[in-house]
Amino acid sequence: MFEESRVDSTDKPSFYRELAAQMTALLSGESDEIANAANAAALIFQAMPELNWAGFYFLRSPQELVVGPFQGKPACVRIAVGRGVCGTAVAERRSIRVHDVTEVENHIFCDPDLRSELVVPLIRHGAVLGVLDLDSPVPGRFDADDQAGVERLVAIYLAACGAAEGAQ
């Protein structure tokens, strides 16, 4: 059973262990990707300090991401693969951490307050399904501990959504 509790964010490895435990409990028993994305985005947005956006983009064609469940300001709806941080993470099949988005040549400015970004691709069985995108108004908000922690959260999300595959 899920029970949200405040997580101390001063010790990042402990913070992400606790957040991972909460996400595991929250998504337990549910395999729907949209329902799980909605709850995952809400949990991350509430728990992580200094975020102004947390959400998912799903690959709906080989060339385009479409916004999914999120928390925060209204978002860009469609992003071309290879464009911006999210599109680049899909094209390069890797997590991308940006210290200051104003220094990224092809960044897509959906929010004028955005300064740093962390994008983790959703990859299952070798296929890219989309990305988890975290935005902050604080330059340099995300470090290697954040990347590792969020990559773990994405793995929990993907495992929960893939639970129905194993039963088929």
Secondary structure, DSSP 8 states (H G I E B T S, - for coil): ---------SSHHHHHHHHHHHHHHHHTT---HHHHHHHHHHHHHHHSTT-SEEEEEEEEETTEEEEEEEEES---SEEETTSHHHHHHHHHTS-EEES-GGG-TT---S-TT--EEEEEEEEETTEEEEEEEEEESSTT---HHHHHHHHHHHHHHHHHHHHHHHH-
